Amino acid sequence: MTATNVGIREQLILKRDKTRLAIKMNNCGAQERCALCGEWTYPGVGPELFLADSWEAVCHTCGEDIAPELMAGLRAAKRASQED
């Protein structure tokens, strides 16, 4: 692992430690990059995971790493929205 890779990894860990997430009702499903890791994510219409202070999507993998309890709430919200 190069020094540059270590720096990027440390920055990502620091970013994750300071990140606040929120479940928001998404009104359009579109493919976009996760605001934290940069991997492609596919937020659907309905409850989805975003940065708390913006509409930047966060993938479920990052969500599980940062806030597993929030992800449990997201799964419940998705189930409830499908029952409507």
MDAnalysis code that builds the backbone (N, CA, C; Angstrom):
import MDAnalysis as mda
import numpy as np

u = mda.Universe.empty(252, n_residues=84, atom_resindex=np.repeat(np.arange(84), 3), trajectory=True)
u.add_TopologyAttr("name", ["N", "CA", "C"] * 84)
u.add_TopologyAttr("resid", np.arange(1, 85))
u.add_TopologyAttr("resname", ["MET", "THR", "ALA", "THR", "ASN", "VAL", "GLY", "ILE", "ARG", "GLU", "GLN", "LEU", "ILE", "LEU", "LYS", "ARG", "ASP", "LYS", "THR", "ARG", "LEU", "ALA", "ILE", "LYS", "MET", "ASN", "ASN", "CYS", "GLY", "ALA", "GLN", "GLU", "ARG", "CYS", "ALA", "LEU", "CYS", "GLY", "GLU", "TRP", "THR", "TYR", "PRO", "GLY", "VAL", "GLY", "PRO", "GLU", "LEU", "PHE", "LEU", "ALA", "ASP", "SER", "TRP", "GLU", "ALA", "VAL", "CYS", "HIS", "THR", "CYS", "GLY", "GLU", "ASP", "ILE", "ALA", "PRO", "GLU", "LEU", "MET", "ALA", "GLY", "LEU", "ARG", "ALA", "ALA", "LYS", "ARG", "ALA", "SER", "GLN", "GLU", "ASP"])
u.atoms.positions = np.array([
    [0.850, -1.177, 0.000],
    [0.000, 0.000, 0.000],
    [0.894, 1.239, 0.000],
    [0.604, 2.168, -0.870],
    [1.430, 3.368, -0.964],
    [1.001, 4.401, 0.072],
    [1.844, 5.380, 0.282],
    [1.526, 6.455, 1.222],
    [0.265, 7.198, 0.790],
    [0.079, 7.356, -0.509],
    [-1.108, 8.041, -1.012],
    [-2.365, 7.257, -0.668],
    [-2.325, 5.938, -0.847],
    [-3.488, 5.111, -0.514],
    [-3.814, 5.181, 0.969],
    [-2.809, 5.185, 1.808],
    [-3.045, 5.279, 3.250],
    [-3.707, 6.605, 3.560],
    [-3.237, 7.679, 2.951],
    [-3.830, 8.991, 3.186],
    [-5.291, 9.046, 2.785],
    [-5.619, 8.481, 1.641],
    [-6.999, 8.466, 1.179],
    [-7.857, 7.637, 2.129],
    [-7.349, 6.492, 2.546],
    [-8.100, 5.629, 3.475],
    [-8.344, 6.352, 4.786],
    [-7.328, 7.020, 5.322],
    [-7.487, 7.764, 6.572],
    [-8.494, 8.897, 6.414],
    [-8.495, 9.555, 5.258],
    [-9.454, 10.628, 5.011],
    [-10.874, 10.084, 4.986],
    [-11.054, 8.919, 4.367],
    [-12.380, 8.311, 4.301],
    [-12.860, 7.927, 5.691],
    [-11.985, 7.368, 6.519],
    [-12.363, 7.013, 7.891],
    [-12.748, 8.261, 8.668],
    [-11.966, 9.318, 8.543],
    [-12.266, 10.570, 9.239],
    [-13.593, 11.134, 8.753],
    [-13.821, 11.098, 7.448],
    [-15.066, 11.605, 6.886],
    [-16.249, 10.820, 7.440],
    [-16.107, 9.511, 7.509],
    [-17.186, 8.672, 8.028],
    [-17.449, 8.955, 9.504],
    [-16.403, 9.200, 10.283],
    [-16.575, 9.453, 11.707],
    [-17.359, 10.732, 11.974],
    [-17.264, 11.707, 11.085],
    [-17.925, 12.993, 11.282],
    [-19.234, 13.118, 10.510],
    [-19.652, 12.074, 9.849],
    [-20.799, 12.140, 8.954],
    [-22.103, 11.910, 9.692],
    [-23.059, 12.756, 9.380],
    [-24.425, 12.578, 9.886],
    [-25.294, 12.137, 8.721],
    [-26.047, 11.079, 8.924],
    [-26.908, 10.521, 7.890],
    [-28.368, 10.731, 8.253],
    [-29.228, 10.664, 7.253],
    [-30.666, 10.811, 7.486],
    [-31.433, 9.961, 6.488],
    [-32.588, 9.489, 6.922],
    [-33.532, 8.834, 6.025],
    [-34.438, 9.933, 5.489],
    [-34.511, 10.027, 4.174],
    [-35.359, 11.038, 3.537],
    [-36.221, 10.364, 2.484],
    [-37.370, 10.953, 2.224],
    [-38.253, 10.439, 1.181],
    [-37.737, 10.927, -0.165],
    [-37.256, 9.994, -0.956],
    [-36.689, 10.292, -2.261],
    [-37.814, 10.276, -3.300],
    [-37.863, 11.297, -4.153],
    [-38.941, 11.345, -5.138],
    [-38.502, 10.938, -6.538],
    [-37.225, 10.585, -6.712],
    [-36.800, 10.076, -8.021],
    [-35.659, 9.087, -7.832],
    [-35.816, 7.924, -8.409],
    [-34.772, 6.912, -8.330],
    [-33.781, 7.114, -9.467],
    [-32.512, 7.207, -9.140],
    [-31.482, 7.403, -10.165],
    [-30.160, 6.843, -9.662],
    [-29.369, 6.355, -10.560],
    [-28.041, 5.846, -10.214],
    [-27.129, 7.032, -9.923],
    [-26.403, 6.971, -8.819],
    [-25.437, 8.016, -8.506],
    [-24.335, 7.447, -7.626],
    [-23.302, 8.216, -7.434],
    [-22.177, 7.790, -6.602],
    [-22.486, 8.046, -5.132],
    [-22.068, 7.117, -4.284],
    [-22.199, 7.296, -2.840],
    [-21.367, 8.510, -2.436],
    [-21.935, 9.362, -1.608],
    [-21.243, 10.571, -1.157],
    [-20.025, 10.254, -0.296],
    [-19.937, 9.041, 0.236],
    [-18.832, 8.690, 1.134],
    [-17.743, 7.873, 0.457],
    [-18.125, 6.809, -0.226],
    [-17.100, 5.916, -0.782],
    [-16.924, 6.051, -2.287],
    [-17.878, 6.666, -2.962],
    [-17.776, 6.851, -4.400],
    [-18.264, 5.681, -5.237],
    [-18.681, 4.594, -4.599],
    [-19.229, 3.452, -5.344],
    [-20.617, 3.817, -5.870],
    [-21.033, 3.160, -6.941],
    [-22.358, 3.412, -7.481],
    [-23.418, 2.908, -6.516],
    [-24.471, 3.683, -6.363],
    [-25.609, 3.298, -5.539],
    [-26.874, 3.603, -6.325],
    [-27.944, 2.951, -5.986],
    [-29.181, 3.042, -6.750],
    [-30.351, 3.383, -5.824],
    [-30.382, 4.596, -5.299],
    [-31.490, 4.942, -4.395],
    [-32.813, 4.921, -5.149],
    [-33.772, 4.246, -4.574],
    [-35.079, 4.146, -5.204],
    [-36.011, 5.245, -4.725],
    [-37.200, 5.259, -5.295],
    [-38.229, 6.188, -4.855],
    [-38.744, 5.702, -3.504],
    [-38.931, 6.619, -2.586],
    [-39.373, 6.280, -1.241],
    [-38.250, 6.546, -0.250],
    [-38.312, 5.937, 0.915],
    [-37.296, 6.202, 1.936],
    [-35.923, 5.711, 1.491],
    [-34.935, 6.579, 1.618],
    [-33.558, 6.245, 1.243],
    [-32.590, 6.969, 2.159],
    [-31.336, 6.605, 2.060],
    [-30.293, 7.136, 2.930],
    [-29.515, 8.246, 2.227],
    [-29.372, 9.378, 2.928],
    [-28.672, 10.544, 2.387],
    [-27.823, 11.179, 3.481],
    [-26.894, 12.041, 3.064],
    [-26.228, 12.894, 4.040],
    [-27.300, 13.770, 4.665],
    [-27.187, 14.028, 5.958],
    [-28.232, 14.754, 6.676],
    [-28.442, 16.164, 6.144],
    [-27.375, 16.811, 5.698],
    [-27.493, 18.216, 5.300],
    [-27.565, 18.427, 3.792],
    [-27.839, 17.351, 3.037],
    [-27.942, 17.487, 1.576],
    [-28.763, 16.331, 1.022],
    [-28.856, 16.294, -0.299],
    [-29.529, 15.188, -0.982],
    [-28.517, 14.274, -1.650],
    [-27.292, 14.231, -1.132],
    [-26.282, 13.317, -1.658],
    [-26.552, 11.929, -1.092],
    [-26.730, 10.963, -1.976],
    [-27.065, 9.599, -1.574],
    [-25.873, 8.914, -0.909],
    [-26.193, 7.990, -0.004],
    [-25.189, 7.173, 0.684],
    [-25.565, 5.718, 0.461],
    [-24.599, 4.903, 0.046],
    [-24.883, 3.486, -0.201],
    [-25.179, 2.766, 1.112],
    [-25.843, 1.652, 0.993],
    [-26.227, 0.897, 2.191],
    [-25.027, 0.281, 2.898],
    [-23.961, 0.004, 2.172],
    [-22.749, -0.524, 2.809],
    [-22.163, 0.521, 3.765],
    [-22.035, 1.751, 3.297],
    [-21.533, 2.828, 4.174],
    [-22.513, 3.074, 5.318],
    [-23.798, 3.011, 5.010],
    [-24.806, 3.192, 6.055],
    [-24.667, 2.164, 7.159],
    [-24.449, 0.903, 6.782],
    [-24.256, -0.152, 7.787],
    [-22.994, 0.086, 8.606],
    [-21.934, 0.584, 7.959],
    [-20.678, 0.855, 8.667],
    [-20.827, 1.996, 9.666],
    [-21.538, 3.032, 9.280],
    [-21.617, 4.255, 10.086],
    [-22.755, 4.207, 11.094],
    [-23.924, 3.751, 10.651],
    [-25.113, 3.829, 11.504],
    [-26.013, 2.613, 11.297],
    [-25.606, 1.463, 11.832],
    [-26.428, 0.258, 11.634],
    [-27.842, 0.402, 12.183],
    [-28.010, 1.163, 13.251],
    [-29.351, 1.354, 13.813],
    [-30.227, 2.168, 12.865],
    [-29.646, 3.125, 12.163],
    [-30.392, 3.896, 11.174],
    [-30.776, 3.012, 9.989],
    [-29.891, 2.102, 9.602],
    [-30.189, 1.179, 8.509],
    [-31.343, 0.249, 8.883],
    [-31.424, -0.149, 10.147],
    [-32.563, -0.958, 10.593],
    [-33.854, -0.152, 10.438],
    [-33.793, 1.121, 10.771],
    [-34.946, 2.003, 10.589],
    [-35.299, 2.168, 9.117],
    [-34.286, 2.245, 8.265],
    [-34.528, 2.372, 6.822],
    [-35.214, 1.118, 6.288],
    [-34.755, -0.039, 6.710],
    [-35.395, -1.291, 6.259],
    [-36.865, -1.325, 6.692],
    [-37.141, -0.901, 7.926],
    [-38.524, -0.861, 8.410],
    [-39.357, 0.149, 7.623],
    [-38.779, 1.305, 7.325],
    [-39.495, 2.320, 6.554],
    [-39.785, 1.827, 5.147],
    [-38.855, 1.111, 4.535],
    [-39.061, 0.573, 3.197],
    [-40.195, -0.464, 3.213],
    [-40.203, -1.327, 4.232],
    [-41.273, -2.325, 4.345],
    [-42.617, -1.630, 4.501],
    [-42.675, -0.612, 5.349],
    [-43.922, 0.106, 5.588],
    [-44.407, 0.814, 4.323],
    [-43.493, 1.393, 3.569],
    [-43.900, 2.102, 2.348],
    [-44.385, 1.143, 1.277],
    [-43.899, -0.096, 1.293],
    [-44.347, -1.100, 0.318],
    [-45.723, -1.632, 0.672],
    [-46.106, -1.538, 1.945],
    [-47.400, -2.034, 2.384],
    [-48.518, -1.052, 2.068],
    [-48.175, 0.215, 1.820],
    [-49.205, 1.235, 1.526],
    [-49.916, 0.979, 0.237],
])
